[in-house]
Amino acid sequence: MAVDTSVQDPLVGQVLDGRYLVEGRIAVGGMATVYRATDTRLDRELALKVMHPSLADDAVFVERFIREAKAVAKLAHPNVVGVFDQGTDGTYVYLAMEYVAGCTLRDVLRERGALQVHAALDILEPVLAALGAAHRAGLVHRDMKPENVLIGDDGRVKVADFGLVRVIDTKTSASTGAVLGTVSYLAPEQIGHGTVDQRADVYACGVVLYEMLAGRKPYDGDTPVKVMYQHVNEDVPAPSAAVPTVPPLLDALVARACARPQQERPADAVELLAEVRTARAALSAEELDALPGGPAARPSGPVAVPGAEPSDTVPAAGTTGTAGTAGTPPPGSEEPTSVVALPEDALTDRTARLMPPAPAPDDPPAAPAAGWFRSRRGPLAVLVALLVVLGVGAGVWYINDGQFTTVPGVLSLPQAKAEQKLDRAGLDSKVKQGFSLTVPRGSVIATDPSPGRRIRGNGTVTLTVSKGPQHVRVPDVAGRDLATARKEIKEASLVPSTVTESFSDDVPRGRVVATDPAGTTQLDPGTRVAITVSRGRPVDVPDVVGESVTDAQQDLEAAGLKVVLAPGKVFSDVADKDKVALVSPGKGSQVARGDSVTITVSKGQQQFPVPDVTGKSSGDAKKILQAAGFDVRVINVFFGSTVFSQSPDGGSQAPKGATITLWVR
């Protein structure tokens, strides 16, 4: 998902907790803001979810924030967005999370509408695998919806937003009369009595499956309460009623997952996943590949899904970079997580509030007014009245429905075929162009109004036709200072990443030598660009070992280097006392002009005590001296074997490796 830069954010450009460099804003919600950031300690990109400072004093929100971190930390699963760290920095409470470059299922549905059966199952299976891991760990997600299903650029499907997670068997009924969650995906028991177990997630997944197959939500309503009423009192319709190509097996699967009595649903996501795989195995290739409105055919541009089984493709959408988090719906999401307040008189029985009261047993239904069809004017008056009623009815029908038609589905069709389909529906069309990573050049990305919406019979539908993937050019920043180069790369919708240094004979120190990829290269927006900065022309470190400190300093400064004198002195076998013993970097090393070179002064050779071996046999004396680190020279005076003299004398000092002379007789 593209980073939201419409409003200047004070956190962008700051380093949070001395570690996380905030690079851009991804999404803003009622509880938190999500940023793209870099972990400067590990040099990795991540998503940083930061609670709004105004909520940091609210213990309930902070507890929910920390609960999300702890809950997800328990789930080491490839289809769950991971949480790396949790902490605070002043008024900021944050989670450091896995950054998923890609899009949400909501983006896919908005772009594609109803999906092919195989694509819907390819998305649903890894979602259920992730929720199954959560359920078996004793957790319930409580806010499953397309906004919380992420599809990475590599095709991997991940579940995000565990901000409303609860431990199974924990009572979650709201004594304040509030229903927490996303209205379109609430299970009836969440509305009725608020107690949640794994089957609430199963219900939500059934609604998501319906939406993928039908291209729309099962219930509509202009208020949350109207939608909740339908959840409690009406069965989720069969997706084939909206899209006739949906197989009966999937109608049955949706009906079972969305059964209003929770005991009639699969026990958890693991059980539902098994039923999904059984249904897939029973479907033919034609049923799996059938287009929502036409014959079997696969749309172009699938994305690989390494973690999905048994099929391995889902449709992609043209957005990059997202990490889903509770309370922070991505820009353009259709329905955020919310708290729906109910009146106090409904606290004891929410279901009763949503169900109209039944008439009293003794109250007969109201009868029509007696004599409505009778008139003192006779049959003619009755006929006139009927004609008036029919005329008014026809007029009402025309005003409400008759002058409208439904926009046909033309997404992913070539422009010419889309225009023909609209023309057959009696609609005009006009064309504008846009970029898409997934829809081929010349095919329809979107329509305005969208497919399935009502429009006047002679209205105009605007087609957005793909120009193919959008590419941006890497700016040529060679010779710029680092700050300017990073700014120009960001302005090109690219991401400046690692900075390395190299020597250059031509580019001044501190200026950019090159980028990787190189300047003028065409890339997808959001691609990372590495920068190489010049260290200037290289200088060879001169050999000053053995020189006096003064001479060494003059030689190094003449080469354009700064001299640092190391504290203390060291023993040296190559430099006399008070001469230069060590140089760092060493002689011949290449450094930049102006770099510092450290010199260390010699204490001379280290001295060691010489063992006294007079009176010992020449063989024993030789072994003793060699073990002490000395060389030995033997002079035999009278062809004897006993040492009667040595030089240097025993007990004196000599450097390691010095030669000890022995006289033997």
Secondary structure by P-SEA (a helix, b strand, c coil): cccccccccccccccccccbbbcccccccccbbbbbccccccbbbbbbbbccccccccaaaaaaaaaaaaaaaacccccccccccccccccbbbbbbbbbccccaaaaaaacccccaaaaaaaaaaaaaaaaaaaaaccccccccccccccccccbbbbccccccccccccccccccccccccccccccccccccccaaaaaaaaaaaaaaaaacccccccccaaaaaaaaacccccccccccccccaaaaaaaaaaaccccccccccaaaaaaaaaaaaaaccccccccccccccccccccccccccccccbbbbccccbbbbbcccccccccccbbbbbbccccccccccccccccccccccccccccccccccccaaaaaaaaaaaaaaaaaaaaacccccccccccccccaaaaaaaaaaacccbbbbbbbbccccccccccccccccccccccbbbbbbccccbbbbbccccccccaaaaaaaaaaacccccbbbbbbbccccccccccccccccccccccbbbbbbbbccccccccccccccaaaaaaaaaaabbbbbbccbbbbbccccccccccccccccccccccbbbbbbbbcccbbbbbbbcccccaaaaaaaaaaabbbbbbbbcccccccccccccccccccccbbbbbbcc
